[in-house]
Structures are given as C-alpha cells and as structure tokens.
Amino acid sequence: MAEFVHTDAEVIKPEPSVAPAAPLEYDKVEPGGNGGGGNMTEARIARLESDVEHIKNDIGDIKQDLREIKTDAKNDFRLLFGALIFVALGLAGIMAKGFGWL
C-alpha cells in the first residue's frame, strides 16, 4: 500500500475506500459434489440466461435508435445545406446589385 510522508516525518496510510462485500449465498461452493456450486447452480444459470436476454434486447434497442439518428442527421444535413445555398445565393445577389452588375 502507498505511504505518504509529511515534512514532520509522520507516516499516514490511506484507509481503504470500499469495504469487502459479503459473499452471496449462491457464491458459496460446497466441497465435493458434481463440479461444485451446490444446489444454486441452476438458479445462477437461469439468472445468467435472463441477464443475457436483457442485454440482447438492449442492444436491439440501441441499434434501432442509431438507425433513427442516422435518418434524422441525413434530413437535418439536407435542410442545413439547402439553407446555406439559399443564403449564399442571396448574398451573391446583394453583392451583384451593389456592384451594379444587375
């Protein structure tokens, strides 16, 4: 662990910021048996399968959101580009009239 020394030679050791977590019941492995894990193996697998299913659903939602963002960005770009061209042509017309070209 890192130690910090002050000018008066007092050594201060930092306190751990996180207390150790208590083990959950399904984390306890009983010795012997078929591969360990006790009776909670099926519950742990079911929880993992449920979590994976939620992750798949979330990824699908993210993909759909990205498609919508792409479509919106494409439409916004077209609108802004059209407005930019309109303003450029308007300024060119004002300049032409000011120089007496029109």
C-alpha positions as CSV (number, residue, x, y, z in Angstrom):
1,M,0.0,0.0,0.0
2,A,1.2,3.5,-0.7
3,E,2.5,5.6,2.2
4,F,2.6,9.4,2.3
5,V,5.2,11.2,4.3
6,H,4.7,14.7,5.6
7,T,7.5,17.2,6.4
8,D,7.4,16.3,10.1
9,A,8.1,12.6,9.2
10,E,4.6,11.4,10.2
11,V,3.6,8.4,8.1
12,I,0.0,8.3,7.0
13,K,-1.5,5.2,5.5
14,P,-4.7,5.7,3.4
15,E,-7.8,4.0,4.5
16,P,-9.5,1.5,2.1
17,S,-12.4,3.3,0.4
18,V,-14.5,0.2,-0.2
19,A,-15.5,-2.4,2.5
20,P,-15.2,-6.0,1.4
21,A,-18.5,-7.4,0.1
22,A,-20.3,-10.1,2.0
23,P,-20.4,-13.3,-0.1
24,L,-23.8,-14.1,-1.5
25,E,-25.5,-17.5,-0.9
26,Y,-25.0,-18.7,-4.5
27,D,-21.3,-17.8,-4.4
28,K,-20.7,-20.4,-1.7
29,V,-19.3,-23.6,-3.1
30,E,-19.6,-26.7,-1.0
31,P,-16.8,-29.2,-1.2
32,G,-17.5,-32.5,-3.1
33,G,-20.4,-32.9,-5.4
34,N,-20.7,-32.7,-9.1
35,G,-18.5,-29.8,-10.1
36,G,-19.2,-27.6,-7.0
37,G,-21.8,-24.9,-6.7
38,G,-24.3,-26.9,-4.6
39,N,-28.0,-26.5,-5.3
40,M,-27.7,-23.0,-6.5
41,T,-26.1,-23.8,-9.9
42,E,-29.5,-23.9,-11.8
43,A,-30.5,-20.6,-10.2
44,R,-27.2,-19.0,-11.2
45,I,-27.5,-20.3,-14.8
46,A,-31.1,-19.1,-15.0
47,R,-30.0,-15.6,-13.8
48,L,-27.2,-15.5,-16.4
49,E,-29.6,-16.5,-19.2
50,S,-32.1,-13.8,-18.1
51,D,-29.3,-11.2,-18.0
52,V,-28.1,-12.2,-21.5
53,E,-31.6,-11.9,-22.8
54,H,-31.9,-8.4,-21.3
55,I,-28.6,-7.4,-22.9
56,K,-29.8,-8.7,-26.3
57,N,-32.9,-6.6,-26.0
58,D,-30.9,-3.5,-25.0
59,I,-28.6,-4.0,-28.0
60,G,-31.5,-4.2,-30.3
61,D,-33.0,-1.0,-28.9
62,I,-29.6,0.7,-29.3
63,K,-29.4,-0.4,-33.0
64,Q,-32.9,1.0,-33.7
65,D,-32.0,4.3,-32.0
66,L,-28.9,4.6,-34.1
67,R,-30.9,4.0,-37.3
68,E,-33.3,6.8,-36.3
69,I,-30.4,9.1,-35.5
70,K,-28.8,8.4,-38.9
71,T,-32.1,9.2,-40.7
72,D,-32.6,12.4,-38.7
73,A,-29.0,13.5,-39.3
74,K,-29.4,13.0,-43.0
75,N,-32.6,15.0,-43.1
76,D,-31.0,17.8,-41.0
77,F,-27.9,17.9,-43.2
78,R,-30.1,18.3,-46.3
79,L,-32.1,21.1,-44.7
80,L,-29.0,23.0,-43.5
81,F,-27.2,22.6,-46.8
82,G,-30.2,24.0,-48.7
83,A,-30.4,26.9,-46.3
84,L,-26.7,27.6,-46.8
85,I,-27.0,27.6,-50.6
86,F,-30.1,29.9,-50.3
87,V,-28.1,32.4,-48.1
88,A,-25.1,32.2,-50.4
89,L,-27.1,33.0,-53.5
90,G,-28.9,35.8,-51.6
91,L,-25.7,37.4,-50.6
92,A,-24.3,37.0,-54.1
93,G,-27.4,38.8,-55.4
94,I,-27.0,41.6,-53.0
95,M,-23.3,42.0,-53.9
96,A,-24.1,41.9,-57.6
97,K,-26.7,44.6,-57.2
98,G,-24.3,46.7,-55.0
99,F,-21.5,46.5,-57.7
100,G,-24.0,47.4,-60.4
101,W,-23.8,44.1,-62.2
102,L,-27.6,43.6,-62.2
